[in-house]
Amino acid sequence: MLMLYDTRRSGNAWKVRLMAGLLGVPLQRQSLSIDRGDLAQESFTRIAPLGQVPVLRLPDGQHLAESAAILQYLAWGTPWWPEGREAQAQVLSWLSFEQDRHMKPLAQLRLHLALHQRGNPQEEPFAGYAVAAHAALRILEARLQAQGPQGWVASQQTPTIADVALYPYTRMAPMGGIALQDYPAILAWLGRIEQLPGYEPLFPGQPDRNLSTAEHP
């Protein structure tokens, strides 16, 4: 069986659990602790040279790092990774957007303002992160509006791994002070994802805790 090394609140690891749930792929989970220094232990860095989660252990014992690569691995041969050069290029372009322009500001705001609870959102670098986050969300909003009321990010007909990649940090944007009420197409898209069979919340069985900072299990 596949084994996922993650941390309980990792948005990048959530992408992998989402994908596995939507595909109905069984996935064992080993959650590590940043606070305990688990990611710096030799036992982890031996299988994860990049020193970060997620890492997926494959059935043959090999390990695969980086969320985008793991999503493609899981989705291979399914509609979540489409056939055809153009369709695949569309997915890859949105995966690049997510990593370069979308995730970074949203993740930094969530990490420092919600999880660590330190930093002034009116001061730098957080004010700059907010500007960048809204710029990325406006791009995503425009794309979803262009795709139509039932469309998806990379395809009008069916969701792809681009939707999975963009979901977690968009859903958690309010934790960093980024309200979503001005993005109706995004809110509708989030709702469509959450209605898909196999949807997996950040905390298993507790969708109401997607934006929680509480430490209880």
Disulfide bonds with the S-S distance in Angstrom:
none
